[in-house]
Each structure stands twice: as structure tokens, then as C-alpha cells.
Amino acid sequence: GIRFGLRLLRERGELSPTDDGLDTHWEQAQRARWLSENGIQRMSENAETDPATLAQAYLWAGYANRILGEHMCSAVIDGGAIQPHTEYLNRAEAAFSQASTIGAGNVRTAAIAGRAAVRVQLGKWTDAVADAAQVADGFKYQMPYFDVGNDDLRNRIQWAMAGTPYRAHTVWTTQWEQYYKDTNDPRVAWKDSGRTGDAAIDCCGLVPFYETQKYKSPASAIDLSTSEEMRLIEAESMLRNGNVAGAMAKINALRTAAGAPTVTATTADQAWTLLKRERGIVLYLEGRRF
């Protein structure tokens, strides 16, 4: 089955327009977008709506549209015409802006951080960096999950890798296998379970099951916005403007805080390679880099 695994075509990196297994991802993401946007409309029509609740709804609308904008090739809103995928990003930017205006505390900061990420995708670098600068080090806004034996409520990434009973995704032969051996970077830690995966894969049959340590429990939260992502937005903007030293200082500050060894770049090409790897580490298993 493919409950927690991948179809053979996807193992080879092929996404087919006829792959109906992708429909569920589209449906669930669209449902999240519609529920949040419809909820905003209904709450906005009610004079007794608590502003904090409305701000939270705008925040979720921002995240739902961000997911769609970062993953889907085209936008379709409530059965309308096909539009560019940037329609989702524009909707996300507007929703995050509303949440930042009427929200407070962590909701407001999360909205600003979410908007920064969206503005990067839209190429609005000046605005993205201005947003990122408002997010202090140490900030995290996460999606909570719960260990209640329900796929809708638990961390499915962890559940697919926990060996209880699924061993559907292994770190074996990914870039993080050797990288972790070389650096002991705790952000991409894994352990050798001593077993193989629970199903044969197209290239190699049964393969070693190296279990990620990022998520330890079905109740492990998944980051939605973090200060680490904001620092990488700042670093990327610096690189785009030729400031290699400034970008590397941002990257190495993150690595030092995480307990990973620092890295060195003397050319822009080297710095870009390290930035892309660092982004992969910071956003590892968060569904942000498709």
C-alpha cells in the first residue's frame, strides 16, 4: 500500500497529471483554505466577533494559502478559472497582513513571519527583509499535534517513521546521512534502527531504515514560522546584493546556536551552496521546500 509510502513513480521523482494519489493533498489544502476564508467572512459579519479570534482565522488563512502557493502549479478558487499559482501567495500576503494588523503577541509575530516567507516567493525582497527584521531570535510558531491514535491529529511524518509499525521513510542515501556523520548537527539527527524499511523500493528492494530524530512523538509539533527562517531570508538578501561576509555571519550564527560546526565560504557560489543547504536543514521535514 501507499498509506505512508510513495508510489514507484514518485520514488523516481516523477509526478504525473494522472496520479490520483495526489488528489487528497489538493483537497485537504483547499479545504483548509476554504474553511479559514469562509470563517473570516462569517465572523466579519458578526459584530460580536472577538478580534483575537478573527486575527487567528486570518493567520490560518495565510498559512493555508502559503501551502498552496508553495506547492501547487496553478490556482483554482472555489471552482473558478485556472489562475497562476501566485494567486495563493497574494491571498496569503493579504491574510497575513490582516492578522498582523488586528492580532497581538505571537499571532501578530507569526503573521509577520509568514508574510516574510510569502514575500520572498513573490520577489518582494525589501518588504520581506523588513518583515524578517521584526521577528526576534528564538521565535517559533508551530502546528500542534496530539498522540491520540488519530491520523487527523497526530504528527503523520513521525508516525510514518516510528516503526509502530510503519518504517516508510528512511534517511539512508539522502544528503543528511553523511552530513550528520560528518557534523553531528542535531537538527538532522538520525539513528540506525538495525532494521530495513517496511516495503521494497523500486531501485533497491528492502533498504536500511535510518530513523529521523527530528520528531520524537506523534505529539511533536511542526514549525510553521521561525526566527531561523527569518535569519536565512536576511542572509539570502545579503547574497543577492553581493554581501558574502554578512550572509555567512548570519548562517554561522544559526549553526553555532544549534550546536553545529561553522562553515566558510570565500566565493559567492560557495556561499549560495551553503545557504541552500542551511535552508534545507532549518526547514527539514516541514513540507516547505517542494
C-alpha positions in Angstrom: 0.0 0.0 0.0 1.0 3.7 -0.1 -0.6 4.9 3.1 2.7 6.3 4.4 5.0 5.5 1.5 5.4 6.7 -2.1 4.3 5.2 -5.3 7.1 3.9 -7.5 6.9 6.8 -9.9 7.3 9.3 -7.1 10.3 7.4 -5.8 11.9 8.1 -9.1 11.0 11.8 -8.8 8.1 11.7 -11.3 4.8 13.5 -10.7 2.2 12.5 -13.2 -1.0 14.5 -14.0 -2.9 11.2 -13.9 -1.6 10.3 -10.3 -4.9 10.4 -8.4 -3.0 9.8 -5.2 -2.1 13.5 -5.3 -5.8 14.4 -5.2 -6.0 14.1 -1.4 -3.3 16.6 -0.9 -5.1 19.1 -3.1 -8.4 18.5 -1.4 -7.1 18.9 2.1 -5.1 22.0 1.3 -8.1 23.6 -0.4 -10.4 22.6 2.4 -8.1 24.4 4.9 -8.1 27.5 2.7 -11.9 27.5 2.3 -12.6 26.8 6.0 -10.4 29.7 7.1 -11.6 32.2 4.5 -15.3 31.2 4.9 -14.9 31.5 8.6 -13.4 35.0 8.2 -16.4 36.1 6.1 -18.9 34.8 8.6 -17.1 36.2 11.6 -16.7 39.6 9.9 -20.4 39.8 9.5 -20.9 39.3 13.3 -20.4 42.5 15.3 -19.7 40.4 18.4 -16.7 38.6 17.0 -13.7 38.7 19.2 -10.8 40.5 17.3 -8.3 37.9 18.6 -10.4 35.1 17.1 -10.6 36.9 13.8 -6.9 37.5 13.8 -6.3 33.8 14.4 -8.6 33.0 11.4 -6.6 35.4 9.2 -3.4 33.7 10.3 -4.7 30.2 9.3 -5.9 31.6 6.0 -2.4 32.9 5.4 -0.8 29.6 6.2 -3.3 27.6 4.1 -2.7 29.8 1.1 1.0 29.7 1.6 1.0 25.9 1.5 -0.9 26.0 -1.8 1.3 28.8 -3.2 4.5 26.9 -2.4 3.3 23.5 -3.7 0.7 23.9 -6.5 1.4 24.9 -10.1 -2.0 26.6 -10.6 -4.6 28.3 -8.5 -8.3 27.5 -8.6 -10.6 29.3 -6.1 -13.9 27.7 -5.3 -14.4 26.2 -8.7 -13.4 29.3 -10.7 -11.0 29.6 -13.6 -7.4 28.4 -13.5 -5.1 31.2 -12.4 -1.3 31.4 -11.8 -0.1 29.8 -8.5 0.8 33.3 -7.3 -2.9 33.9 -6.6 -2.4 31.8 -3.5 0.6 33.8 -2.5 -1.2 37.1 -3.0 -4.1 35.8 -0.8 -1.6 34.6 1.8 0.1 38.0 1.9 -3.2 39.8 2.3 -4.4 37.4 5.1 -1.1 37.7 7.0 -1.3 41.5 6.7 -4.8 41.5 8.3 -3.6 39.1 11.0 -0.7 41.4 11.8 -2.9 44.5 11.9 -5.6 43.1 14.3 -3.6 40.5 16.1 -1.3 40.7 19.1 1.5 38.8 20.7 2.6 35.6 19.0 -0.2 35.7 16.4 1.0 39.1 15.2 4.6 38.0 15.0 3.7 34.7 13.3 1.7 36.7 10.7 4.7 39.0 10.0 7.0 35.9 9.7 4.5 34.1 7.4 4.2 37.2 5.3 8.0 37.5 5.0 8.2 34.0 3.6 5.4 34.7 1.1 7.0 38.0 0.0 10.2 36.1 -0.7 8.2 33.8 -3.1 6.7 36.9 -4.7 10.1 38.6 -5.1 9.3 41.4 -2.8 12.7 41.4 -1.1 12.7 44.8 0.5 9.4 44.1 2.2 10.4 40.5 3.1 13.6 41.7 4.9 11.7 44.4 6.7 9.2 41.7 8.0 12.0 39.3 8.9 13.8 42.0 11.0 10.7 42.3 13.2 11.0 38.6 14.3 13.3 38.2 17.2 15.7 35.3 17.7 14.1 32.4 19.4 10.6 32.9 18.0 8.7 29.8 16.9 5.1 29.4 15.8 4.1 25.7 15.5 1.2 23.5 14.4 0.4 21.3 17.5 -0.3 17.6 17.2 -1.6 15.1 19.6 -0.9 11.4 20.5 -4.5 10.2 20.4 -4.3 7.4 17.8 -6.0 9.5 15.1 -4.3 10.3 11.8 -6.0 13.7 11.6 -4.5 14.8 14.9 -1.1 13.2 15.2 2.2 14.0 13.5 2.0 11.8 10.5 5.6 12.4 9.5 6.7 10.9 12.8 4.1 8.1 12.7 5.3 7.1 9.2 8.9 6.7 10.5 8.4 5.4 14.1 8.3 1.7 13.3 5.0 1.4 15.1 4.5 -0.3 12.7 5.4 1.9 9.8 9.0 2.4 8.5 8.1 4.2 5.4 10.8 6.9 5.0 14.5 6.4 5.7 17.4 8.8 5.9 19.5 6.2 4.1 21.3 7.7 1.0 19.8 11.1 1.5 22.2 14.1 1.8 21.6 14.0 5.6 23.1 10.6 6.1 26.7 11.5 5.5 26.2 15.2 6.6 25.1 14.0 10.1 28.0 11.6 10.3 30.4 14.4 9.5 28.9 17.2 11.7 26.6 15.7 14.4 24.3 18.6 13.6 21.3 17.8 15.9 18.8 19.4 13.5 19.1 16.5 11.1 19.9 13.7 13.6 19.1 10.1 12.7 19.7 6.7 14.2 20.2 3.2 12.7 17.2 1.1 13.7 19.0 -2.1 12.8 16.1 -3.0 10.6 15.0 -2.4 7.0 12.1 -0.4 5.7 8.7 -2.0 5.7 8.4 -2.2 1.9 10.7 -2.7 -1.1 11.6 0.4 -3.1 11.9 0.5 -6.9 15.7 0.7 -7.1 17.0 -1.4 -4.4 14.5 -3.7 -2.6 14.5 -3.6 1.2 16.9 -0.9 2.4 18.4 0.1 5.8 15.9 2.0 8.0 17.6 5.1 9.4 15.1 6.9 11.6 15.0 10.6 11.8 15.2 12.1 15.3 13.6 15.5 14.5 10.1 14.3 15.6 10.2 12.0 18.6 6.4 11.5 19.2 3.1 11.6 17.4 2.5 14.7 19.6 5.6 16.5 18.2 4.7 20.0 16.9 5.8 21.1 13.4 7.2 24.6 12.8 5.2 27.0 10.7 7.4 30.1 11.2 10.6 30.5 13.0 13.3 33.2 13.6 15.8 30.8 12.0 13.9 31.1 8.7 13.9 34.8 9.0 17.7 35.0 9.5 18.1 32.9 6.3 15.8 35.4 4.4 18.2 38.2 5.6 21.2 36.1 4.6 19.7 35.4 1.1 19.0 39.1 0.6 22.6 39.9 1.5 23.9 37.3 -1.0 21.6 38.8 -3.7 23.4 42.1 -3.0 26.9 40.6 -3.0 27.5 40.6 0.7 29.1 37.2 1.2 30.6 38.0 4.6 27.3 39.3 6.0 25.4 36.2 4.7 27.9 33.8 6.2 27.8 35.6 9.5 24.0 35.0 9.6 24.4 31.4 8.6 27.2 30.7 11.2 25.2 32.4 13.9 22.4 29.9 13.3 24.8 26.9 13.2 26.6 28.0 16.4 23.2 28.4 18.2 22.2 24.9 17.1 25.5 23.2 18.1 26.7 22.6 14.6 30.2 23.5 13.3 30.7 26.8 11.5 31.4 26.8 7.8 33.5 29.0 5.5 32.9 30.5 2.0 35.3 32.6 0.0 33.2 33.0 -3.1 29.5 33.8 -3.8 29.0 30.4 -5.4 30.2 28.6 -2.2 28.0 30.9 -0.1 24.9 30.1 -2.2 25.6 26.4 -1.8 25.9 26.7 1.9 22.8 28.9 2.2 20.7 26.3 0.2 21.9 23.5 2.5 21.2 25.6 5.6 17.7 26.3 4.4 17.3 22.5 3.9 18.4 21.9 7.4 16.3 24.6 9.0 13.1 23.5 7.1 13.9 19.8 7.3 10.7 17.7 7.2 8.4 20.7 7.4 6.8 20.5 3.9 8.2 23.8 2.8 10.7 23.0 0.0 8.7 21.1 -2.7 
